[in-house]
Amino acid sequence: MTHYGYFGPAGTFTEMALNGWGPAAGAERTAYGSVDAAIAAVRAGEVDAAMVPIENSVEGGVTATLDALAQGEPLVVVGEVLVPITFVLAARPGTTLADVEAVGTHSHAWAQVRQWMLANLPQATYVPTLSTASAATGLADPAAQHLDAAVCAPVAAADNGLDVLASDIGDIGNAVTRFVLVARPGVLPPRTGADKTTLVLFQRDDHSGGLLALLEEFATRGINLTRLESRPTKEEMGSYCFSIDAEGHVMDERVGEALMGLRRICAEIRFLGSYPRADRQTATVAPLNTDEDFTSARAWLGALRGGSGR
């Protein structure tokens, strides 16, 4: 890969995630104004891959990313990056806390500083922006007078020549955002033993026990789920699909068996890739669910079908 896209502009936490993706060092990169635009650029072949946020430890899944990957031409996740999130309140030079009446930032960022704002700037009005960095960029523009301050990353404040009125304003001190690198389907990353598989599951119909039937395909094979979210299919009221992250790689026997079971009962399975976990945490394989257990059982069945063995 020689050309990367990311949810920009420069100075976002997404750019920090891309900076943390070693293979992207020195490669050409293009910032896009929204998650949808970055993912569309991958589909159009404008870039080889794009870094986008998918999950936050405070707010959960990033719906723009989940929906963009669940629909349209299939793409796959080839890697992930975890970025600790630290917010500052930045303003034009000379601005004081008492001057702040309108604060701009991304909705996910606002959710993570809401209590600090209530305690320190109860009079301030929240103004949604496309990203934390665009809020800082807007403040740097003399023509933009609708904002008094921005909640952004420290690098965005520095890049735009802003004063930092307050640091570490997040309500939760250990907040982390997970970013994924999305590309067109190709060669799967090799399994490492510390992998994750991402799927979107579509039911055939809405019925009692439908979700339970999907989850049993994982449970009976000892596969732990690290994320489970429902998202509307946008076809009709009450129609939902399920976005899932599961421990393991599609080349693991237990994961492959689970996918075959899901293929039997789902209307559609969107496979969004198997890739190394950013935390390198090795999957815990339950007893009797190793590759050897599955291959041994398959060999036994083959012998029975062949008229030999017991």
C-alpha positions in Angstrom: 0.0 0.0 0.0 1.4 3.4 -1.0 -1.6 5.8 -0.6 -3.7 6.0 2.6 -6.8 8.0 3.3 -8.1 9.0 6.8 -10.9 10.8 8.5 -9.5 14.3 8.6 -8.5 17.0 8.6 -5.0 17.0 9.9 -4.8 17.0 13.7 -7.6 14.5 14.3 -7.1 11.4 16.5 -7.6 9.4 13.3 -4.4 10.9 11.9 -2.7 9.9 15.1 -3.9 6.4 14.5 -2.5 6.4 11.0 0.8 7.7 12.3 0.8 4.7 14.6 0.3 2.3 11.7 4.0 1.4 10.9 3.5 0.5 7.2 2.0 4.0 6.5 5.3 5.8 7.4 6.4 7.8 4.4 3.4 6.9 2.3 1.2 9.4 0.5 -1.9 10.2 2.6 -5.2 12.1 1.9 -7.6 13.6 4.5 -11.3 13.3 3.9 -14.0 15.3 5.6 -16.1 12.4 6.8 -15.9 8.6 7.5 -18.2 8.0 4.5 -16.0 10.0 2.2 -12.8 8.1 3.4 -14.5 4.7 2.9 -15.9 5.7 -0.5 -12.4 6.7 -1.6 -11.3 3.1 -0.9 -14.1 1.7 -2.9 -13.4 4.0 -5.8 -9.7 3.1 -5.8 -8.5 6.6 -4.9 -6.5 5.2 -2.0 -5.3 1.8 -1.1 -6.8 1.8 2.4 -8.4 4.2 4.9 -8.1 4.7 8.7 -11.4 5.3 10.4 -12.7 5.2 14.0 -15.0 2.2 14.8 -15.3 2.0 18.5 -14.9 4.1 21.6 -14.5 2.8 25.2 -17.0 5.5 26.4 -19.6 5.9 23.6 -19.3 2.4 22.0 -19.5 1.9 18.2 -19.1 4.7 15.7 -22.3 4.4 13.7 -21.0 6.1 10.6 -18.3 3.4 10.2 -20.5 0.5 11.1 -23.2 1.5 8.6 -20.7 2.3 5.8 -19.1 -1.1 6.1 -22.4 -3.0 6.4 -23.6 -1.6 3.1 -22.2 -1.0 -0.4 -19.3 -2.8 -2.1 -17.7 -5.2 0.4 -14.5 -4.1 2.1 -12.4 -5.7 4.8 -10.5 -4.6 7.9 -6.8 -5.4 7.6 -5.6 -4.0 10.9 -6.5 -1.9 14.0 -4.9 0.7 16.2 -5.8 1.8 19.7 -5.3 5.5 20.6 -5.6 6.9 24.2 -7.9 9.9 24.0 -6.8 13.2 25.7 -8.9 16.3 25.1 -8.0 20.0 25.6 -10.2 23.1 25.5 -8.6 25.4 23.0 -9.4 29.0 22.1 -8.0 32.0 20.2 -5.2 33.8 22.0 -6.5 36.2 24.6 -9.7 34.2 25.2 -10.5 33.3 28.8 -12.9 30.7 30.2 -15.3 33.5 31.1 -15.5 34.4 27.4 -16.5 31.0 26.2 -20.2 30.7 25.2 -20.1 28.4 22.2 -17.9 25.2 22.1 -17.4 23.2 18.9 -16.4 19.6 18.6 -17.4 16.2 17.3 -20.4 14.5 18.9 -18.3 11.6 20.3 -15.8 14.0 21.9 -18.6 16.1 23.4 -20.1 12.9 25.0 -16.7 12.4 26.7 -16.4 15.9 28.2 -20.0 16.6 29.0 -19.6 16.4 32.8 -16.5 18.6 32.7 -18.4 21.2 30.7 -21.3 21.1 33.1 -19.0 21.7 36.0 -16.8 24.4 34.5 -18.8 26.0 31.6 -22.5 25.4 32.4 -23.4 28.4 30.2 -21.6 27.1 27.1 -23.6 25.9 24.0 -22.5 22.8 22.1 -21.9 23.3 18.4 -21.5 20.1 16.4 -18.5 19.9 14.0 -17.4 17.2 11.5 -14.4 16.4 13.6 -12.4 17.7 16.6 -9.7 19.0 14.3 -12.2 20.9 12.2 -13.4 22.7 15.3 -9.9 23.9 16.0 -9.4 24.9 12.3 -12.6 26.9 12.5 -11.4 28.8 15.4 -8.2 29.7 13.6 -10.2 31.3 10.8 -10.8 35.0 11.6 -14.1 34.9 9.7 -15.5 32.1 11.9 -17.0 33.9 14.8 -19.7 31.4 15.8 -17.3 29.5 18.0 -15.4 30.6 21.1 -13.6 27.4 21.9 -13.0 23.9 20.6 -12.6 20.5 22.3 -9.8 18.8 20.4 -6.5 16.9 20.5 -3.5 18.8 21.9 -1.8 18.5 18.4 -4.8 20.3 16.7 -4.5 23.2 19.2 -0.8 23.5 18.5 -1.1 23.2 14.8 -3.7 26.0 14.7 -1.9 28.4 17.0 -4.6 28.2 19.7 -4.2 28.7 23.5 -5.1 25.8 25.7 -7.5 26.9 28.4 -7.7 23.5 30.1 -6.1 20.1 29.6 -7.2 16.6 30.2 -10.9 17.5 30.3 -12.2 14.1 29.6 -14.7 12.7 32.1 -13.0 9.3 32.0 -9.3 9.4 32.3 -8.5 6.1 30.4 -10.7 6.6 27.4 -9.5 4.8 24.2 -10.7 4.9 20.7 -10.2 1.9 18.3 -9.4 2.7 14.7 -9.5 0.2 11.8 -7.6 0.2 8.5 -10.1 -0.6 5.7 -9.1 -1.9 2.3 -10.6 -3.7 -0.7 -10.7 -7.6 -0.3 -7.4 -9.3 -1.1 -5.0 -11.6 0.7 -5.9 -12.2 4.3 -3.5 -11.1 7.0 -1.9 -14.4 8.4 -3.3 -15.6 11.7 -1.1 -14.8 14.7 -3.0 -16.5 17.6 -4.0 -13.0 18.8 -6.6 -12.2 16.1 -10.0 -10.7 15.7 -12.8 -11.4 13.1 -15.4 -8.8 12.2 -18.8 -9.8 10.7 -22.2 -8.3 9.9 -25.0 -10.8 10.2 -28.5 -10.4 8.6 -31.4 -12.5 9.8 -33.7 -14.2 7.4 -36.7 -12.9 9.3 -37.5 -11.4 12.7 -38.6 -14.1 15.1 -38.3 -15.1 18.7 -34.9 -16.5 19.6 -33.3 -15.2 16.3 -30.4 -13.5 18.0 -29.9 -16.5 20.4 -29.6 -18.8 17.4 -26.8 -16.6 16.0 -25.0 -16.4 19.3 -25.1 -20.1 19.9 -23.0 -20.7 16.8 -20.2 -18.9 18.6 -21.0 -20.2 22.1 -21.0 -23.9 21.2 -17.5 -23.5 19.7 -16.1 -21.5 22.6 -15.7 -18.3 20.7 -15.7 -15.1 22.7 -17.3 -12.0 21.3 -15.5 -8.7 22.0 -18.3 -6.4 20.5 -21.9 -6.9 19.6 -24.1 -4.1 18.3 -27.4 -4.0 16.4 -27.9 -1.5 13.5 -31.0 -0.8 11.5 -30.9 -2.2 7.9 -32.8 0.9 6.8 -35.3 -1.3 5.0 -38.2 -0.9 7.4 -38.9 -0.2 11.1 -37.7 -3.0 13.3 -35.3 -4.5 10.7 -31.8 -4.9 12.2 -28.5 -6.5 11.4 -25.8 -7.4 14.0 -22.2 -6.1 13.8 -19.9 -8.5 15.7 -16.2 -8.7 16.6 -15.2 -12.3 17.6 -11.9 -13.6 18.9 -10.0 -15.7 16.4 -9.1 -15.8 12.7 -11.2 -17.3 9.9 -8.4 -19.8 9.4 -9.0 -21.2 12.9 -11.1 -24.3 12.8 -13.5 -23.1 15.4 -14.1 -19.8 13.6 -14.5 -21.5 10.3 -17.0 -23.9 11.7 -19.0 -21.1 13.3 -19.1 -19.2 9.9 -20.5 -22.3 8.2 -23.2 -22.6 10.9 -24.1 -19.0 10.5 -24.2 -19.3 6.7 -26.8 -22.0 7.1 -29.2 -19.8 9.2 -28.4 -16.2 8.0 -29.9 -14.4 5.0 -26.5 -12.8 4.5 -23.1 -12.7 6.2 -20.8 -9.8 5.5 -17.2 -10.9 6.3 -15.3 -7.8 7.2 -11.9 -9.5 7.7 -9.6 -11.3 10.1 -6.7 -9.4 11.4 -4.2 -9.1 14.3 -5.5 -7.5 17.5 -3.9 -4.2 18.4 -3.5 -5.3 22.0 -1.9 -8.6 21.0 -4.0 -10.4 23.5 -4.0 -14.1 22.7 -7.4 -15.7 22.3 -8.5 -18.1 25.1 -9.5 -21.4 23.4 -12.0 -23.4 25.5 -11.2 -27.1 26.1 -12.3 -29.3 23.2 -12.3 -26.4 20.8 -8.7 -26.4 19.5 -7.9 -26.9 15.8 -6.9 -30.5 16.6 -10.3 -31.2 18.2 -12.2 -30.1 15.1 -9.9 -31.9 12.6 -10.0 -35.1 14.6 -13.8 -35.0 14.7 -13.9 -34.3 10.9 -11.6 -37.3 10.3 -13.8 -39.5 12.4 -16.9 -38.5 10.4 -15.0 -39.1 7.2 -14.1 -42.6 8.3 -17.8 -43.3 9.2 -19.0 -42.1 5.8 -16.3 -44.2 4.1 -17.6 -47.3 5.9 -14.6 -47.7 8.2 -13.8 -46.6 11.7 -15.9 -46.2 14.9 
